[in-house]
Amino acid sequence: MRKILLHYIDSFSGLSKEIWWLALITLINRAGAMVIPFLSLYLSDDLDFSKEQIGWVMTSFGLGSFFGAWLGGKLSDKIGYYKVILGSLILTGVAFIMVQFFSSFWSICISFFVLIAIADTARPAFFVALSAYSKPENKTRSLTFIRLAINLGFSAGPALGGIIIASIGYSGLFWVDGITCIIAGIVMIQTLNPKKARELDKEIIIDNPIPAYRDGTYMLFLISLGLFGFIFVQYFSTVPLYYKEIHHISEENIGLLLALNGALIFFLEMPLIAYLEKTKISQIGNVISGFIFTGISFALLLITPWAGILVIGMIIATLGEMVAFPFGNAFALDRSKKGRQGAYMGLYAMSFSVAHIFGHNSGMQFIANFGYANSWLFMVGIATIGTALLFIVRHRLTTEKPIG
């Protein structure tokens, strides 16, 4: 046990203090992100929206994310990551508090578009900040550490969110989300002021940078990541409805089941990534493994009506997430050295925004017309296509010249 504990602690060694502060800011922000996992339930139970309407709200959510990621990439290259992140945190806090006062279908669509557009301008900027604050050899672990903070926040958020819903209703979620975003902004002002924070990555971007959209291998990678996101976002829209409608699980227990994802990541991801970095498996090879695990998690839902399979499926999906996301992020950051980092990471964030645009809505429409079983079969098919594309990316990388 002592050896395991020492190995766990050692996986955090060498990370800069700026990365620790960035992780704390992320933790505060994400711990308050309680609305998102319960959004489909809020729209269904509190506002009486149909599945089709929920799907279109999710599409508005995705469009806002797409626009915000594009804008954040542009702004990060023009005014710097610090101003983008700080402005996003403060304005997102205000937007979360305001959006609860809208209830009609169109006002909800518009308000959530604006909310997530503001929030997601920070996504490319966070990647650029992370790259600046970590040494080149520590980037994958730094990415994993930030993800750990995100998932620790998401672990606490849904569990606490379920309690808030049961006690004071959905409106409490919006207030907590808004206040925590503003608090995260205040912490950033105090800890990561650009006049005091050190930029540790002194690597020089190559001359004559390649526009991200002209990097064919990178674009193919983003398409596969978009497909991965397409099936992964189901865990925040259609899967919670599946838990409630088919297995009759309460909101509190749904929150605990979603919290299992964050808890597993907190205890296992850093040591797992530290171990995988020492193997000969490539970044893309690890992303492929993660994609396969996530596809399997949906296949398991087709096997048996036994409720225990939900826990097993969540564990398998979490394993896929733990492997795919850190190495996918690291590959994108390494690849961004071919051009402007903000633009590259903006496109990376946009690939998941596209998943939000089409994933939630398609999932809802598919369930409404064909049922849950056929929907899970469809997700397995998407996972298979995405995995095949990643094999093509890996093959193309073997024939390229090294970056720089």
Salt bridges, closest charged atoms under 4 A:
GLU18 OE2 - ARG198 NE 3.16
ASP45 OD2 - LYS244 NZ 2.66
ASP120 OD2 - ARG123 NH1 2.97
ASP201 OD2 - LYS139 NZ 2.29
GLU203 OE1 - LYS139 NZ 3.61
GLU203 OE1 - LYS337 NZ 3.44
ASP215 OD2 - ARG335 NE 2.83
GLU245 OE2 - LYS51 NZ 2.93
GLU251 OE2 - LYS244 NZ 3.02
GLU269 OE2 - ARG147 NH2 2.80
GLU321 OE2 - ARG147 NH1 3.52
ASP334 OD1 - LYS337 NZ 3.25
GLU400 OE1 - ARG335 NH1 2.73
